[in-house]
Each structure stands twice: as structure tokens, then as C-alpha cells.
Amino acid sequence: HFFAKQIFVCFSALSDCLLLKGPIFGKVKQKDSLRSRWRCEEGQPPPTPIPPHTKMAGLYKDFSLKSTYIADRREFFRLSEEERKARRAEYLEALEKSTTLYVGNLSFFTTETQIHELFSKCGRVKMIIMGLDRLTKTPCGFCFVEFERRDEADDAIKYLNQTRLDDRVIRIDRDKGNVLAENRQYGRGLSGGQVRDEYRDDVDRGR
């Protein structure tokens, strides 16, 4: 044990000499303790060490994705009971007058031309607004179809709901309209797409 301890001390002293005086490692700047040494090339300033908490803060800052759906729900539940009732009444009133429909469960590859061709069988289509991923600005499986008249929108719900488009069963619901003004053409999920796709367990190759 005595010889082993002596060999360990000799190797420690030798390594310290090489670190502090050896020409192989270039200039060595020593801080308060041996643990804080660093080596740098000749004529170059030493690198500035980054504290661990700064690195973690940077990672947290980069994680800037947010769910607008969750934000909207939080904002709604912060309202008083009277404000919620008033907003609900406004929503129902707009829904009764609206000629806009929400179309869900679309394939990501379905085009506006296909949608127009299908829905124009029920009446004159005024506008089609494709639902887009909030981050990539690519189709993410839903759209809004606005008709000229209310009865045409009713016919579309009656005859086209739960039918197949692009080999997928589509869902059609009434929408209150005013989509572009409220920026509702974008997905509200955390990933930028639809919220429902983030809770999907099965593999959906069309989405």
C-alpha cells in the first residue's frame, strides 16, 4: 500500500507539471482552484464557460410552442358567469345567422378544388378557407365552407355529413363564421395542427 500511494503521488505531481508548464498544451490559465483550469491555443483568448442554469434557461426559451386552444379556454374560464352567458348568447345568435360550415377529418392532401366540387352540389359556394398548420402553413385536416344562402348550408349538412371525400369520412358542423377576422384558419394545437390529432392513438396515414 505504501508503494502504491507513492506512485499515485508521483503521477499527480507529474500531471500538474505538464498542465502548468508543458509546451504541448499551450498557455494555461489557472483560476482559483485546479478544477477551474482550461487550456487554449497560443494567442487565443480562453473560452467563456456557460453556467448550467443558463443552458437550461436557453432550452426553456426555445420551447416557444403554445396551444391557442388551451389559451382560449383559460381566457374563457377567467370570465365571470354573466360574461360567459353573454358570450354564449352571442355565439348562438351568430350561429343561427351564419352560412359557414366547418368540415373536419379531411386528408392533408385534399385540395380546394375537390372540396368545391363536392359542396357546390348543394348550392353556390361563396368561399373555401383551408385550415392550416400554425407553424408550417400547410393543410392540417379541416376547412371552412361558406355558402351564399342559409338553406344551402343546411342542405350540405343534411346530404354530405358523414360521407366520403378523398376516401375519408368527413364531419360537417355549423360554424359562426368570421373565420379570417378571428384567425381561426390555423390549428390550435401545441404542435401547430389540430388538437384532436395530438391525442390520436392510431396511425392515420392520411394525416
C-alpha positions as a Markdown table, in Angstrom:
| # | Residue | x | y | z |
|---|---|---|---|---|
| 1 | His | 0.0 | 0.0 | 0.0 |
| 2 | Phe | 2.9 | 2.3 | 0.8 |
| 3 | Phe | 4.4 | 1.9 | -2.7 |
| 4 | Ala | 1.1 | 2.4 | -4.4 |
| 5 | Lys | 0.5 | 5.6 | -2.5 |
| 6 | Gln | 3.9 | 6.9 | -3.5 |
| 7 | Ile | 3.3 | 6.0 | -7.2 |
| 8 | Phe | 0.0 | 7.9 | -7.1 |
| 9 | Val | 1.6 | 11.0 | -5.6 |
| 10 | Cys | 4.4 | 11.0 | -8.2 |
| 11 | Phe | 1.9 | 10.7 | -11.1 |
| 12 | Ser | -0.2 | 13.5 | -9.6 |
| 13 | Ala | 2.8 | 15.8 | -9.4 |
| 14 | Leu | 3.9 | 14.9 | -12.9 |
| 15 | Ser | 0.5 | 15.7 | -14.4 |
| 16 | Asp | 0.4 | 19.0 | -12.6 |
| 17 | Cys | 3.8 | 19.9 | -14.0 |
| 18 | Leu | 2.7 | 19.0 | -17.5 |
| 19 | Leu | -0.6 | 21.0 | -17.2 |
| 20 | Leu | 1.2 | 24.1 | -15.9 |
| 21 | Lys | 4.5 | 24.1 | -17.7 |
| 22 | Gly | 4.3 | 21.7 | -20.6 |
| 23 | Pro | 4.6 | 23.2 | -24.1 |
| 24 | Ile | 2.2 | 20.7 | -25.6 |
| 25 | Phe | -0.9 | 22.3 | -24.1 |
| 26 | Gly | -0.1 | 25.9 | -25.0 |
| 27 | Lys | -0.9 | 28.6 | -22.5 |
| 28 | Val | -2.8 | 27.5 | -19.4 |
| 29 | Lys | -4.7 | 30.0 | -17.3 |
| 30 | Gln | -5.4 | 28.9 | -13.8 |
| 31 | Lys | -8.3 | 30.3 | -11.7 |
| 32 | Asp | -8.7 | 29.9 | -8.0 |
| 33 | Ser | -8.7 | 26.1 | -8.0 |
| 34 | Leu | -7.2 | 23.3 | -10.1 |
| 35 | Arg | -10.8 | 22.3 | -11.1 |
| 36 | Ser | -11.3 | 25.6 | -13.0 |
| 37 | Arg | -8.3 | 25.3 | -15.3 |
| 38 | Trp | -8.7 | 25.4 | -19.0 |
| 39 | Arg | -6.4 | 25.1 | -22.0 |
| 40 | Cys | -6.3 | 27.4 | -25.1 |
| 41 | Glu | -4.2 | 27.7 | -28.2 |
| 42 | Glu | -1.4 | 30.2 | -28.4 |
| 43 | Gly | -2.6 | 33.8 | -28.9 |
| 44 | Gln | -6.3 | 32.9 | -28.5 |
| 45 | Pro | -8.5 | 34.1 | -25.5 |
| 46 | Pro | -9.8 | 31.3 | -23.3 |
| 47 | Pro | -13.5 | 30.3 | -23.9 |
| 48 | Thr | -16.1 | 31.7 | -21.6 |
| 49 | Pro | -17.7 | 29.0 | -19.6 |
| 50 | Ile | -21.5 | 28.8 | -19.7 |
| 51 | Pro | -23.2 | 28.2 | -16.4 |
| 52 | Pro | -25.5 | 25.1 | -16.4 |
| 53 | His | -28.6 | 27.2 | -15.4 |
| 54 | Thr | -28.0 | 29.5 | -18.4 |
| 55 | Lys | -28.1 | 26.5 | -20.7 |
| 56 | Met | -31.3 | 25.2 | -19.3 |
| 57 | Ala | -32.9 | 28.6 | -19.5 |
| 58 | Gly | -32.0 | 28.7 | -23.2 |
| 59 | Leu | -33.6 | 25.4 | -23.8 |
| 60 | Tyr | -36.8 | 26.5 | -22.0 |
| 61 | Lys | -36.8 | 29.8 | -24.0 |
| 62 | Asp | -36.6 | 27.9 | -27.3 |
| 63 | Phe | -39.6 | 25.8 | -26.4 |
| 64 | Ser | -42.0 | 28.6 | -27.6 |
| 65 | Leu | -44.8 | 26.4 | -28.9 |
| 66 | Lys | -48.1 | 27.1 | -27.3 |
| 67 | Ser | -51.6 | 25.8 | -27.7 |
| 68 | Thr | -54.0 | 28.5 | -28.6 |
| 69 | Tyr | -56.9 | 26.2 | -27.7 |
| 70 | Ile | -55.7 | 26.0 | -24.1 |
| 71 | Ala | -55.1 | 29.7 | -24.0 |
| 72 | Asp | -58.6 | 30.4 | -25.3 |
| 73 | Arg | -60.1 | 28.0 | -22.8 |
| 74 | Arg | -58.2 | 29.6 | -19.9 |
| 75 | Glu | -59.3 | 33.1 | -21.0 |
| 76 | Phe | -63.0 | 31.9 | -21.2 |
| 77 | Phe | -62.9 | 30.4 | -17.7 |
| 78 | Arg | -61.4 | 33.6 | -16.3 |
| 79 | Leu | -64.6 | 35.4 | -17.2 |
| 80 | Ser | -67.5 | 36.0 | -14.7 |
| 81 | Glu | -70.7 | 33.9 | -15.0 |
| 82 | Glu | -72.5 | 36.8 | -16.6 |
| 83 | Glu | -69.8 | 37.4 | -19.2 |
| 84 | Arg | -69.8 | 33.7 | -20.1 |
| 85 | Lys | -73.6 | 33.8 | -20.6 |
| 86 | Ala | -73.3 | 36.9 | -22.8 |
| 87 | Arg | -70.6 | 35.4 | -24.9 |
| 88 | Arg | -72.5 | 32.1 | -25.2 |
| 89 | Ala | -75.6 | 34.1 | -26.3 |
| 90 | Glu | -73.6 | 36.0 | -28.9 |
| 91 | Tyr | -72.2 | 32.7 | -30.2 |
| 92 | Leu | -75.6 | 31.1 | -30.6 |
| 93 | Glu | -77.0 | 34.2 | -32.3 |
| 94 | Ala | -74.1 | 34.2 | -34.8 |
| 95 | Leu | -74.6 | 30.5 | -35.4 |
| 96 | Glu | -78.3 | 31.0 | -36.3 |
| 97 | Lys | -77.4 | 33.6 | -39.0 |
| 98 | Ser | -74.2 | 32.0 | -40.3 |
| 99 | Thr | -73.9 | 30.3 | -43.7 |
| 100 | Thr | -70.4 | 28.9 | -42.9 |
| 101 | Leu | -69.7 | 25.3 | -42.2 |
| 102 | Tyr | -66.8 | 23.5 | -40.5 |
| 103 | Val | -65.5 | 20.4 | -42.3 |
| 104 | Gly | -63.3 | 18.1 | -40.3 |
| 105 | Asn | -61.4 | 14.8 | -40.8 |
| 106 | Leu | -60.1 | 15.8 | -44.1 |
| 107 | Ser | -57.0 | 14.3 | -45.6 |
| 108 | Phe | -53.9 | 16.5 | -45.5 |
| 109 | Phe | -53.8 | 16.1 | -49.3 |
| 110 | Thr | -57.3 | 17.1 | -50.2 |
| 111 | Thr | -57.4 | 20.2 | -52.3 |
| 112 | Glu | -59.8 | 23.2 | -52.6 |
| 113 | Thr | -60.9 | 22.0 | -56.0 |
| 114 | Gln | -62.1 | 18.7 | -54.6 |
| 115 | Ile | -64.0 | 20.4 | -51.7 |
| 116 | His | -65.6 | 22.9 | -54.1 |
| 117 | Glu | -66.6 | 20.2 | -56.5 |
| 118 | Leu | -68.4 | 18.3 | -53.7 |
| 119 | Phe | -70.1 | 21.2 | -51.8 |
| 120 | Ser | -71.2 | 23.0 | -55.0 |
| 121 | Lys | -73.7 | 20.2 | -55.5 |
| 122 | Cys | -75.7 | 21.7 | -52.6 |
| 123 | Gly | -75.5 | 25.3 | -53.6 |
| 124 | Arg | -73.4 | 28.2 | -54.6 |
| 125 | Val | -70.1 | 28.2 | -52.6 |
| 126 | Lys | -69.0 | 31.7 | -51.7 |
| 127 | Met | -65.6 | 30.9 | -50.1 |
| 128 | Ile | -63.5 | 28.0 | -49.0 |
| 129 | Ile | -60.9 | 28.6 | -46.3 |
| 130 | Met | -58.4 | 25.8 | -45.8 |
| 131 | Gly | -57.3 | 25.0 | -42.3 |
| 132 | Leu | -53.5 | 25.4 | -42.0 |
| 133 | Asp | -50.9 | 24.3 | -39.5 |
| 134 | Arg | -50.0 | 27.4 | -37.5 |
| 135 | Leu | -46.2 | 26.8 | -37.9 |
| 136 | Thr | -45.7 | 25.2 | -41.3 |
| 137 | Lys | -48.7 | 26.9 | -43.1 |
| 138 | Thr | -49.6 | 23.6 | -44.7 |
| 139 | Pro | -53.1 | 21.9 | -44.7 |
| 140 | Cys | -53.8 | 20.1 | -41.4 |
| 141 | Gly | -57.1 | 18.3 | -42.0 |
| 142 | Phe | -60.0 | 20.8 | -41.8 |
| 143 | Cys | -61.6 | 23.7 | -43.7 |
| 144 | Phe | -64.5 | 26.2 | -43.7 |
| 145 | Val | -67.0 | 26.4 | -46.5 |
| 146 | Glu | -69.2 | 29.5 | -46.8 |
| 147 | Phe | -72.4 | 29.4 | -48.9 |
| 148 | Glu | -74.4 | 32.2 | -50.3 |
| 149 | Arg | -77.6 | 31.2 | -48.5 |
| 150 | Arg | -78.5 | 29.6 | -45.2 |
| 151 | Asp | -80.7 | 26.9 | -46.8 |
| 152 | Glu | -77.8 | 25.8 | -49.0 |
| 153 | Ala | -75.6 | 25.3 | -45.9 |
| 154 | Asp | -78.5 | 23.3 | -44.3 |
| 155 | Asp | -78.6 | 21.0 | -47.4 |
| 156 | Ala | -74.8 | 20.4 | -47.2 |
| 157 | Ile | -75.1 | 19.2 | -43.6 |
| 158 | Lys | -78.1 | 17.1 | -44.5 |
| 159 | Tyr | -76.6 | 15.3 | -47.5 |
| 160 | Leu | -72.9 | 15.5 | -47.1 |
| 161 | Asn | -72.2 | 14.9 | -43.4 |
| 162 | Gln | -70.6 | 11.5 | -42.8 |
| 163 | Thr | -70.0 | 11.0 | -46.5 |
| 164 | Arg | -66.6 | 10.2 | -48.1 |
| 165 | Leu | -64.2 | 12.7 | -49.6 |
| 166 | Asp | -60.8 | 11.5 | -50.7 |
| 167 | Asp | -61.6 | 8.2 | -49.2 |
| 168 | Arg | -62.2 | 9.7 | -45.8 |
| 169 | Val | -65.5 | 10.1 | -43.8 |
| 170 | Ile | -65.9 | 13.9 | -43.3 |
| 171 | Arg | -67.7 | 15.6 | -40.4 |
| 172 | Ile | -69.7 | 18.8 | -41.1 |
| 173 | Asp | -70.9 | 21.2 | -38.4 |
| 174 | Arg | -72.3 | 24.7 | -38.3 |
| 175 | Asp | -69.8 | 27.5 | -37.7 |
| 176 | Lys | -70.4 | 31.1 | -36.6 |
| 177 | Gly | -68.4 | 32.5 | -39.5 |
| 178 | Asn | -66.0 | 35.4 | -39.4 |
| 179 | Val | -63.1 | 33.0 | -39.7 |
| 180 | Leu | -60.4 | 35.2 | -41.2 |
| 181 | Ala | -61.0 | 38.1 | -38.9 |
| 182 | Glu | -60.5 | 35.9 | -35.8 |
| 183 | Asn | -57.6 | 33.9 | -37.4 |
| 184 | Arg | -59.4 | 30.6 | -36.9 |
| 185 | Gln | -58.0 | 29.2 | -40.1 |
| 186 | Tyr | -54.9 | 28.0 | -38.1 |
| 187 | Gly | -54.6 | 24.9 | -36.0 |
| 188 | Arg | -54.8 | 25.5 | -32.2 |
| 189 | Gly | -52.8 | 22.5 | -31.0 |
| 190 | Leu | -49.4 | 22.6 | -29.3 |
| 191 | Ser | -47.7 | 21.3 | -32.4 |
| 192 | Gly | -49.4 | 23.8 | -34.7 |
| 193 | Gly | -52.0 | 21.4 | -36.0 |
| 194 | Gln | -55.4 | 20.3 | -34.7 |
| 195 | Val | -55.9 | 19.5 | -31.0 |
| 196 | Arg | -57.6 | 16.2 | -31.8 |
| 197 | Asp | -54.6 | 14.9 | -33.7 |
| 198 | Glu | -52.3 | 15.3 | -30.7 |
| 199 | Tyr | -54.5 | 12.8 | -28.7 |
| 200 | Arg | -54.8 | 10.3 | -31.6 |
| 201 | Asp | -53.5 | 6.8 | -30.6 |
| 202 | Asp | -53.8 | 5.1 | -34.0 |
| 203 | Val | -51.6 | 5.8 | -37.1 |
| 204 | Asp | -53.6 | 7.8 | -39.6 |
| 205 | Arg | -51.7 | 7.8 | -42.9 |
| 206 | Gly | -53.9 | 10.5 | -44.4 |
| 207 | Arg | -53.0 | 13.0 | -41.7 |
